[in-house]
Amino acid sequence: MSSYIILQTNLSFVVVPTFKKSICKVQIPTFFRIMSSLHRTHFYYIVLSRTNSK
């Protein structure tokens, strides 16, 4: 029984860091994509507001 528990904790220790790494690998490109799209829309908004104000 105790060996089973040790195996389980070892597995959880192995899974958690790789899980965190995979989350980071997924989140970082998504974050950049969101930021770039926000910058694009913000830029278009500025251009449109300037052309409309004239």
C-alpha positions as a LaTeX table, in Angstrom:
\begin{tabular}{lrrr}
\hline
Residue & $x$ (\AA) & $y$ (\AA) & $z$ (\AA) \\
\hline
Met1 & 0.00 & 0.00 & 0.00 \\
Ser2 & 2.75 & 2.46 & 0.91 \\
Ser3 & 4.64 & 1.75 & $-2.32$ \\
Tyr4 & 1.47 & 2.58 & $-4.27$ \\
Ile5 & 1.18 & 5.94 & $-2.48$ \\
Ile6 & 4.85 & 6.73 & $-3.15$ \\
Leu7 & 4.39 & 5.90 & $-6.83$ \\
Gln8 & 1.34 & 8.15 & $-6.97$ \\
Thr9 & 3.11 & 11.13 & $-5.41$ \\
Asn10 & 6.07 & 10.64 & $-7.73$ \\
Leu11 & 3.76 & 10.65 & $-10.72$ \\
Ser12 & 2.06 & 13.82 & $-9.55$ \\
Phe13 & 5.46 & 15.49 & $-9.08$ \\
Val14 & 6.39 & 14.51 & $-12.62$ \\
Val15 & 3.10 & 15.62 & $-14.16$ \\
Val16 & 2.79 & 19.04 & $-12.50$ \\
Pro17 & 5.95 & 20.75 & $-13.86$ \\
Thr18 & 5.35 & 19.49 & $-17.40$ \\
Phe19 & 1.73 & 20.60 & $-17.10$ \\
Lys20 & 2.85 & 24.08 & $-16.02$ \\
Lys21 & 5.35 & 24.21 & $-18.88$ \\
Ser22 & 2.69 & 23.22 & $-21.38$ \\
Ile23 & 0.37 & 25.91 & $-20.01$ \\
Cys24 & 3.15 & 28.48 & $-20.42$ \\
Lys25 & 3.87 & 27.28 & $-23.96$ \\
Val26 & 0.19 & 27.66 & $-24.83$ \\
Gln27 & $-0.39$ & 30.94 & $-23.00$ \\
Ile28 & 2.60 & 32.88 & $-24.31$ \\
Pro29 & 1.75 & 32.62 & $-28.05$ \\
Thr30 & $-1.91$ & 33.26 & $-27.26$ \\
Phe31 & $-0.96$ & 36.33 & $-25.27$ \\
Phe32 & 1.18 & 37.65 & $-28.12$ \\
Arg33 & $-1.59$ & 36.98 & $-30.62$ \\
Ile34 & $-4.10$ & 38.85 & $-28.47$ \\
Met35 & $-1.71$ & 41.75 & $-27.93$ \\
Ser36 & $-0.90$ & 42.05 & $-31.63$ \\
Ser37 & $-4.58$ & 41.99 & $-32.57$ \\
Leu38 & $-5.30$ & 44.62 & $-29.91$ \\
His39 & $-2.51$ & 46.80 & $-31.23$ \\
Arg40 & $-3.87$ & 46.44 & $-34.73$ \\
Thr41 & $-7.42$ & 47.38 & $-33.79$ \\
His42 & $-6.19$ & 50.23 & $-31.62$ \\
Phe43 & $-4.09$ & 51.53 & $-34.49$ \\
Tyr44 & $-7.04$ & 51.33 & $-36.89$ \\
Tyr45 & $-9.19$ & 53.13 & $-34.35$ \\
Ile46 & $-6.67$ & 56.00 & $-34.09$ \\
Val47 & $-6.40$ & 56.26 & $-37.89$ \\
Leu48 & $-10.17$ & 56.22 & $-38.30$ \\
Ser49 & $-10.77$ & 58.81 & $-35.61$ \\
Arg50 & $-8.16$ & 61.12 & $-37.15$ \\
Thr51 & $-9.61$ & 60.83 & $-40.63$ \\
Asn52 & $-13.13$ & 61.38 & $-39.29$ \\
Ser53 & $-12.14$ & 64.44 & $-37.29$ \\
Lys54 & $-10.87$ & 66.16 & $-40.45$ \\
\hline
\end{tabular}
